[in-house]
Amino acid sequence: MPKFSANISMLYADLPFMERFAAAAKDGFPAVEYVGAYDHAPELVAETLEANGLQQALFNLPAGDWAAGERGIGCLPDRVDEFQEGVAKAITYGKATGCTKINCLAGKAPAGADRTEFEAVLVANLKYAAPRLADAGIKLLIEPINQRDIPGFFVSTTDHAERLIDQVGSDNLYIQYDFYHMQIMQGDLIPTFERLQPKIAHVQIADNPGRHEPGTGEINYPFIFSELDRLGYDCFVGAEYMPAAGTSAGLGWMKPFI
C-alpha cells in the first residue's frame, strides 16, 4: 500500500507555510516535502516536523529566485558558486530534519543557448554535489520536468536523466520520477518506471490535464498504485498537485490508503 507525502509548496496554499505541516498531519499524511524551507531556520523546521509526527520525505537544493520564475540553477554557467553554496546549505537542512533525499532542479536554459555548455555545467555541479550529499547520508536526485509547464527546462525526459547519471558516474545520483511530467513528455508510465526502478529514489503524482488531484484526469492512478505495490516500491509518493477545490476537500482519492 502506498504511503503519501504532502507537497506543501502546492497543498494547503491558503495557509502560511509553517501552518501547512499541521494541516497535512491532520489529514493523515505521514510525511511532507516542498521546494525548500530556506526562509525558516532549520531548527524550527525540525521542531515543527517532530511536533506533528511527520517525516521529511524530500526537498530541493536552493533553486534561485523562485518568485521571479527561476526553477533551479544547476545548469547555469554563471551560478556555479551559488550552486555550491546551496549544496552546503541543503546539507545543513537535511541533517536537521533527518531528510535523506534532496532533489536538484536543473533550471531553464535560455532560448538559443549552447546546450553543450549547459550540459557540462550541470554534470560538473552534480559531480560536486553527489559525494558531499553521500557523506551526509543523503541521496541526490535529478528530476525531468515537462516543457509545457516550464518551457526551456533543461532536463525533460528520463532518457536525459539517464545520460546525466552515466556522465556523472556516481552511485549517489538518482531520478525523481513524476508521473504527471512523464505522462506529458513520454507516456508509457509503468514500463518506464519498471525499467528505471533501480535508479528511481522518489516519485510524485498529479493528474493530467490540469495538474490536479488523482481522479480528475486521464492517468489511471488506482492501476499505478497497485503496480507500485507489485514492484515493491516502498518509498514515499509525493502528492504534488494543485487542488481543484481545496486540499482537504479533495483528498477522497487518498482515503482507501490511510
N, C-alpha and C positions, 0 to 999 in steps of 0.2 A: 504494500500500500504506500503510495507516495506521501512524502512529508513536505509541507509547503513553507516557503519563506515569503514574507510580505515585503515587496519592494516599496519602501515608504517614501521614496522620491516621487512615486506616482500615486500610490494608495494613500488615503486619508489626507488628501491635499488641502482639505478645508481646515485642517488643524495646524498649529505651529509644529515645526519639525520634531521637537523633543517630546511633544504630546502624542505623536503617532506611535511610539513604542507601546504605550499602554493600550491604545486602541487596537493595535494588532494582536497583542496578547489576549485582550478581552474577546476578540473574535475567533480565538483558537489557533492562531499562528504560533508555532514553536520557535520561529526564527525571523529575523529581519535582514534586509540588505538595502543598499542605497548607493547613489552615485558617490557620495562622500559626506563625512560629517566634520570636515576640517574647520568649520566655523565654530566648533564647540570643543572644549578641552577633552582629550582622550579619557581622562579620569571620569568626567561627567558622563560620557557615553557609556563607559564600562559600568558605572553605578546604575545608570538607567536600564541597561540590559539586565543586570542582576536583580534589580528591584521588580522587574516584570517577568522574570523567569524565562528570558529569551536568550537564544544563541545568536551570534553574529555570523551569518552564512557567508557574506561576501561584501566587499565594496571595491571601488575603483582607485587606482592611482590618481593623484591630483590631475584634473582634466582641463586645466586652463580656465579661461573666463567663460563659465557656463552661461551666465546671463547674456553675454554678448554673442552667443552662438557657437563658441568653441566646443568641440566634442572630443577632447583628448589632444595630446601634444606629442605622442610617441613617434610620429613620422616627420616632425617639423625640424628642418635643419638649424633654425635659429633659436631653438628652445632646448637644446641638449642639457645645458647647465640646470635649467629649471626642472627638466625631467629627472635628473639625478638627485636634485634636492627633494623632489617629490617622492622618490623611492625611499629615502631615509624617513621622511615624514610618515609615509604609509606604514612602514615597518613599526614605527612608534605606536600608531593607532592599532595596528594588527596585534601587537603584543599586549596592549592594554585591554583590548576587547576579546582576546582569545580567538581572533579570526584567522583561519588557516588558508584562505583563498583571497587573492587580490587580482582584479582584472585591469588590464591595460587597454585603454581606448586609444586606437591608433591615431585618430584625428582626421581632419579633412585636408586633402591636397588641393591647392588652387587649380583652377582650370588652366590647362596648358603646361602644368608643372612637369619637370623631368621625373617621371616615376622611378627611374633607376636610382636617382639620388635619394628620393624619399624612402625607397625600399632599404637602401644601405643604412640610412639613419635609423630606421625602425629596427632593423636587425641588430645594429650596434647597441641601441638602447635596451633591447630585450636581452642581449648578451650581458649587459651591465646589470640589469635588474634580476635576472634569474638566479644567479648564485647568491646574491645578497638576501633575497627572499628565502632561498633554500636554507641558508644559515640561520634564519629566524624561524624556521619550521613552517613557512608559508609557501603555498603554490602560486605560481604566476600564470595567469590566463590571458588569452587574446580572443577578442570577440568579433566575428564578422557581423556587420550591420547593413541593412538593406539601403540601396541607393535612392529609393523613392522618398523615404522619410528624411534621410540625411544625404543629399546629393554631394558627391565628392568624397564620401567617407572612404578611407584608403583601403580597408580590408572588408570585403563584402561577400566573400564566398568561403566555404570550407576548404576548397582547393587552395586558395591563397593562404589561409591559416596553416594548412599542412606544409606548404612551401616554406613559410616562415619558421615553423618548427624544425624543418630539415636544415635550414640555413643557420639557425641559432645553435643547433646541436647540443641542446641542454636537455637533461631528463627532468627539468623543472619548468617546462613550458607546456601548457595545456590549452584546450579550446573551451570557450564558453559557448554553448550551443543553444541559441534562442530559436525555438520552433517558429515563432512569428516571423522573424527576419528571414529564416531559411525557407519558409513557405513562399515568401515573396521572391526571393532570389533564385531558388533552385528546386523547391519541392522535394519529392522522394524522401520524406522526412525520416521515417523509421529505418529504411535500408541504409541511409546515410549515417544516422545515429549508430546503428549496429556496427557498421564498418569502422567507424571512428571511435567507438566507445572507449578503448584504452587511452585515447588522447583527450577525452572529454571529462572535465572536472566539475562542471556545473551546467545546469540547464535552466532556461527561462521560458515563460509561456505568455501568450496573449492570442486572441483570435484575430482573424483576418476576413474581410476588411474592417478597418476602424480601430484596431488595436485595443479592443475592449475585452471583457472577461470571457473565459471559455464558455462556449454555448451560444455566442452571439454571431458566429460567422461560419466559415467553411471548414475549419480544422476539426477533425473528429477526436476531441480530447479524451473521451472515455476509452477509445482504442489506444491512444498514445499512452495514457496512464497504465493500461493493462500491459502494454508492450514494455514499458519501463520496468514494471514488476517482473515480467517474464525474463527480461535481460539482466535482472539483478542490479539495476541502478538503485543505489541506496543513499545517494546524497540529496540535498535539498532541491526542490523545484521552485524556482523563483517566480512569484506572481508579479510580473512586471507589465501592467496594463493600465489603461485609462478607464476607470469605472464609468459605465454608461449612465448610471443614475445613483451615485453614492456608493462608497466602498462596502459598507456593512450590508446594505440592502441588496447588493449584487453578488453575495457570496454563496448563493444557493448551489453553484457548481461544486463547491468545496465540501458541502455538508456530508456527502457519503463517505468522506475520507477522514473525518475528525471525530 
